[in-house]
Amino acid sequence: MQDDPDPHARAELTRLLDASDEPELVDRFRAPLSFGTAGIRGRLRAGPNGMNRAVVQRAAAGLAAHLGPGRTVVVGYDARHGSRRFAHDTAAVLTGAALKALVLPRALPTPILAFAVRHLDADAGVMVTASHNPREDNGYKVYLGGPEHAGAQLVSPADAEIERCMQAVGSLSELPKGRSIELASEDVVDAYVQATAGLGLTRERAVRVAYTPLHGVGRETLLHVFARAGFATPVVEPSQGAPHPDFPTVAFPNPEEPGAMDRAIALGRESGADLVIANDPDADRCAVAVDGRILRGDELGALLADHVLAHRRGLVATTIVSSSMLSKLAAAHGVPYAETLTGFKWIMRAGEGLVFGYEEAFGFAVGPEVVRDKDGISAALLIAELAAGLRTRGATLLDRLDELAREHGLHATDQYAVRVADVALIASAMARLRRAPPLELAGRPVKRVRDLLEDPGELPSADVLVFELDAGRAVVRPSGTEPKLKAYLETVVPVADDPSDARASAARRLADLREAVASALAL
């Protein structure tokens, strides 16, 4: 408490001590936040097991020690509670350690920070954001520059090395801190807008778009990109258009969550929009609805991959938890295909010549040469362009999905996720599955169980179990960003003519598989 730089945090801990709230104190001090998906993320609260100024300053000091003096770090932040303060704390610690810190001029999307690392030839980047997490959370994502990482999210062993440096930090009150904040120029934002607008593959622009940033920071940048690319201005859902750290109109600010896109879909219906687009709060993810139906991330991945490969050749990549449809598209187009662990830190390292990458959680990289990460704004641009081209022949994105199903089979996917209050339940469930894996799921024999802790193959070792079935699979893993255990389900059904019968059959199979997996997880 005496060493915490934030008086509010000190008062918060004092209240817990005065109340003798031992369970809460034990939880907050059981362990420090550790690097998960390229950084740290957690609840905004005092103590080492929370996101607060003390943890952020220690992380910045660890990053500074890892990089060494004289390096340049770009720092960005979103509009969540504490984000601007955490960004300025980071810059102060970095400059105090004889590094150069450039803070983006205001709250901006994560893709702009990722772009800025390469554009400014920086050695690293820090983005203060919790992306699509609940309002109570914040986070700290790290990117590395230079020829080896080229602006992608950090991976092992850099994350472990930074953690070791964090643990070696002594008293925070003795850390030297810079007294002035240097802001990056608005030219960085303009350069991102120009580069992203230039990713278009066709001249098709006649499409009506309804849009929501879900109370995040995406609106201004997306509108500028669409205007620069020649699209009509999307109509924005007014109740969700401005940044708001409490996300007042949604239970969870994640377009994957039920109800998150309801207002935008209603706006699309009222305005006669051809499609509805949503970004998550830091605009690195993109979701789409057509005729009131929210497309799954795997469906968007197939549409965008097919659109990109019709105009550009090169490697395409996705993750072990995404649909196997991308491998079929790659084969049809005669291009290489790669499969990685979950997360864009791995997708961006899939191999040379990457032209497209995606993960099923609405993350898409349609211009890896511009942003070495997922980018919900450039994905929105290309999905609008594809919809405009289909509109010229009286078709929609749904029609194109049916065409792809006829060509390659219907690849239907679903997800089962359990949020827990005690993260220890996740480890015990994974251990239980390893000890006694199911012999069948939904009446279908399990042909093979692959444990990526024991048998990662060419992939890094990971806490993932893959249950392979005839024409389908179930992949189980803990979330890297939330207290959740997730199961990713897929079934493949051939399509003779009308895809509606195949979709009905696939829906039944997925429902049965979901129920079977839920029973096996026993949470």
Buried (B, 14 or more C-beta within 10 A) or exposed (E): EEEBBBEEBBEBBEEBEEEEEEEEBEBBEEEBBEBBBBBBBBBBBBBBBBBBBBBBBBBBBBBBBBBEEEBBBBBBBBBBBBBBBBBBBBBBBBBBBEBBBBBBBBBBBBBBBBBBBBBBEBBBBBBBBBBBBBBBBBBBBBBBBEEEBBBBBBBEEBBEBBBEBBEEBEEBEEBEBBEEBEEBEEEBBEBBBBBBBBBBBEEBBEBBBBBBBBBBBBBBBBBBBBBBBEBEEBBBBEBBBEBBBEBEBBEBBBBBBEEBBBBBBBBBBEBEBBBBBBBBBBBBBBBBBBEEEBBBBBBBBBBBBBBBBEEBBBBBBBBBBBBBBBBBBBEEBEBBBBBBBBBBBBBBBBEEEBBBBBBBBBBBBBBBEBBBBBBBBBBBBBBBBBBBBBBEEEBBBBEBBBBBBBEBBBBBBBBBEBEBEEBEBBEEBBEBBBEEBBEEBBEBEBEEBBBBEEEBEEBEBBBBBBBBBEBBBBBBBBBBBBBBBBBBBBBBBEBEEEBEEBBEBBBEBBEBBBEBBEEBBEE
